[in-house]
Amino acid sequence: MTKGSSPATAPADRTLTTTRVFDAPRELVFKAWTDPKQFARWFPPDGFTAAACELDVRPGGSLRFDMKGADPSLGPDFYEKVFPGRGVYREVVANERLVFTFEAVTEEGASPLTMLMTVTFEDEGRKTKLTIHHTADTAEGYEELLKSGATEGLRQSLDKLGALLERKGPDTTASVTGRTLTLTRIFDAPRELVWKAYTDPAHIVKWSFAKDWESPFAETDVRPGGKFRIGMRPVDHSEEGFSFEGTYREVTKPERIVQVLGDDRIMTTTFEDQRGKTKLTLTIEMAKGEEQERTGWTQIVENLAAHVASLSVSR
């Protein structure tokens, strides 16, 4: 592949394009492509497992993915054989785009297939449109790519990705005692990062809203007696919206925040370090019906989790 070429300019006779829509936010889809543990679970096609998976997701970072035939029905040419794959990341735009070279061995003793892979992630409402371009170095290489079963193999891989994402449903637990709602979520990120995402206005506007809503602005003065104000309005701007506001009563960084809301309700959030991960517990007095409060706040915490995941990938 000539430096600087892309699927938009590469001849059609050597580019394979695949599109799939997943019922998951693109932060989670992007994480499944960049987290080695998740990538290893879905990327191998049927009958194969990951013998090695190392992803250094940054421009210039290396990629290693070795597949091993795990199903005896694959036959002696593939069963228990390891097929190495190597690559280098050229572009990494968190939650939007990955471009990397990939050189894969498809049969023992065969010359490796070399290609440039471009993966884009686009919002479609609350879903994600994934587009993958495989561009071979030559037209002959493209023919070899098709003969190797790349189209079917990728279909199987993406089916497994879809199943993985379906199992990645809300990980936030919610319980109600009287008029108090408590939500708990484990974040695969250090406590300082979760604290920053929770308190920094530049981050708050990326997650502090329920389904079909958005936060156009956020203002925080994170200290006892300091005020906070977060704008809320429908995504379609069908109404003016309102401000979620109040005062910080207690601030113990990075462990605990107690906020007094504008209607005098109390909201308490704790951040517990769990060996590099963070357990967040949010307790709030409910003002509306239990189902509405539980659903809305769960969506907000899940949005926070997706945003923190994107920050963890881009660090």
N, C-alpha and C positions, 0 to 999 in steps of 0.2 A: 504493500500500500504506500503510495507516494505521500510524503508528509504534507498534511494540510487537507488531504482529500476527505470526503465525507459521503454518507449515503445520498446526500442531496446532489452530489456531483459525480459520484461513481457510476459507471455504466450499469444499466439494469441487468446485463448478462452476468454480473458477478455479485449481486446483492440480493440476499434473501431477507424479506421483511415480514415480521410477525407482530400482530396486535392482539391484545387481550385486555378486557376490563375486569377489574377486581373490586369486590364490594368491601373495600377497606380504604382508609385514608392513605395518601401517598407516603406519609412519613413511615407508616408501618411497612408498606411495600418496599420502600427504599431501604429500610433497615434489614428486610429479609434478603436483599441483594448485597449488603455490606457487613452483616454480622456473620462471622465464619460458622458459628453453630447453626444458625438458621440456613445459611447457604448450603451447608453440607447435607442438610436434611432433604432439600427439595431439588437441587440442581442435577443430581445423577438421574438418568432415565430409569425406567423399570428394569429391575434385575441387577442394578449396580448400586454400590455404596461408595461413600467417600473414604478413600484410603488416606488422604491428606488434604487439608483445606487451610490455607494461609492467605489472608487478604490484608494488604497494607494499603488501605483505601485513601490515597492521596496522589496528586500528580507526580509521576516518577516512581510510585510505590509498586512493588511486585505482587503478583498473584500466582499462587500455586494451587492447583486442584487436580489430584490424582484420583481416578476412578478405578474401582475393583469390581470384577464380575462376581456377583454373590449368588446367582441363581444357576443351578446345574443345567437347567434347560437351555442356557445360552450356548452350551456346547463347549468342546475342549479349546476352541480358539479364544474364548472369552472368560469362561468360568475360572475363578481364582487368579486371573491375570490382572495386572495393574497397568493402567494406561495413563501416563503422565500428561499434565496440561500446565502450561506456563504462560504468563502474560505480564504486561506492564500497563498501569493506569496512565492515560494521557490527560483526561479531564475528569474532574469530580466537582459537581455542583449539587450540594446537599438537597435531596428531595426532588431534583429536577433532571439530572443528566449524569450518566457515566459513559466514558469512552475508554476502552482498553484493548490492547492487542491480545490475541489468544492463539497459542500454538498447541494443538491437541493431537495425540496419537489415537487413531481409531481402531487399528488392528496391530497385533504384535508383529514387529518387523517392517511395518509400512512407514512411509515418509509422513511426518506430521502435517496436518492441515494448518495453514496459517491464515488468520483473518483479523479484521478490525470489527469489534463489537461496539455498537452505539445503542444505549438504552435510555429512553426518555420516560419521564413520569409526569402525567398531566392530571389535574383535578377535573373530574366530571361530577359536579355536585359533591357528594360525600364519598364517591367512588374514585378509582384511579385508573386512567387509561395508560397501559404500558405498551410501548412500541420498541421492538428490538430489530436492529439492522445487523445482519452478518454480511460483511463485505470481504470476499476472498481477494487474495493478491492478484490472481489471474482468472480468466474465464475457465481455464482448465481446472484450476483449484476449486472454482465454484461447482463445476460438474462433479468433482470428487466429493465436495461437501454434500451434494444431493445424494450421491450414491451411498454415502456413509449412513444415510438415514437421519440426517440432521433435522428435517422437518418433523418427522414422527417423534424423534427423541426430544425435541424442544416441546412438542405438544404434551408429552408425558411429564416433562419437568414442570411445565406451567400448570398442569393439572395438580401436581403435588404442591406447588406453591399456593394455588387456590385453596387446597385442603388445609394447608398450614395456616393461612390467613384466617380461614373460617374458625379454626380452633383458637385463634388469637383474639377471641371476643373480649368484652370488657373484663379486665382483671381487678376492677375496683369493687370491693365488697361494701355493702351498705346495710345498716341496721337502724331501727327506730325504737327509742324508749320514750314513751310519753310524747312530747312535742319536740324531742331532740333527735336530730339525724346525725349519724356518725358514719363517715366514709374512710376506708383504709386502702392504701395502694402501695405496693413495693415498686420502686423505681430502680432500674439497673443503671444507676448513676450515683456519683458521690454526693453527699449531703450539701456541700457548698454550691454545686451546680443546680440542684433542685431549689435551693434557697434563692439563688439569683434569678432563676426563671419565675419563681413565685412572687418576687418583690420588685423586680426591675420593670418599669413601664414599657420599655422597648420589647420585652418578652411577654408581658401580660396581655398586650393587644393581640398576640398570636394564639392565645388559648382560652382566655377568660370569657367564654360565651357558650350557650347551649345550642342545640341544633337549630339551624336556620337563622341564627343571630350572629352578630359580630360586635367587636369592641373598637370603635373608631378612635378612642384615646384612653390614656391612663395617666394618672398623676399619683405619686406616692411620696410620703415623707416618713420613712420607716424608722420611727423613734417613738418612745412613749409620749403621747400628746400630739404626735404628728397626724396629719389628715391624709386620707386616700380618696380617690374619685375615679371611677371606671365607667366609661360610656357604654351603653347597651342600646342596640337598635336592630331591627330585622335586616337580614341581608338584602332583601328586595326594597328596602327603604320605604315600605308601605305605611310606616308610622314614624313619628319623631323619636321614639325611644325614651330612655331615662338614664339617670346616673346611679350607680351602685356606690355608695359613699359612706364614710364614717371616720372613726378615729382609732389610732393604735393605742391600746391600753398597756400592753406588755410586749416587749421585743427583747428576746434573748437569742442573739445570732450564734450559730445557725440551728437553734434547737426549738424555739417556741415563739409563736405570735398570737396575741389575743387582740381581737378587734371588736369595737362597739359600733354596730351599724346605725344608720340614720334613724331607725325606728327603735333603737335601744336593745335590739337583739344582740347576743354575744356569739362570736365565731372564734373558735380556737383551733389553731393548726400547729401540730408538732412534727418535727423532723428527727427521726431516729436513725443513727448510723448502724447498718447491719453488714459489717465486713465489706465496706466499699459500696454497698447498695444503700438505698434510703427508704425507710418506712414512713410514709406520710399519713397522718391521721387528722381528719378535719371534722370538727363537731360544730353544728350550728342549730340554733333554735328555728323551727320552721314557722313561716308566716302563712303558707298556703297548704293545699292538700298534700297528704303524704306521697301519693304517687307522682304528682307533679314535681315536688321538691326532690324526691329520690332520683327521678329520671333526669331532671335538669342538672343537678349537682354531679351525678355520675358522668354525664356527658362532658361537663367542664373538667373534671379530674382526668378523664380519658384524653381530652384535648391536651391537657398539661403533660400527660405521659408521652403522647406522640411528639410534642414539641421538645421535651427533654431528650427523647430518643434521637431527634434530629441534631440536637446540640452535641450529644455524645459522639455521633458519627463524624461530625465536622471538626471535632477538637484535634 
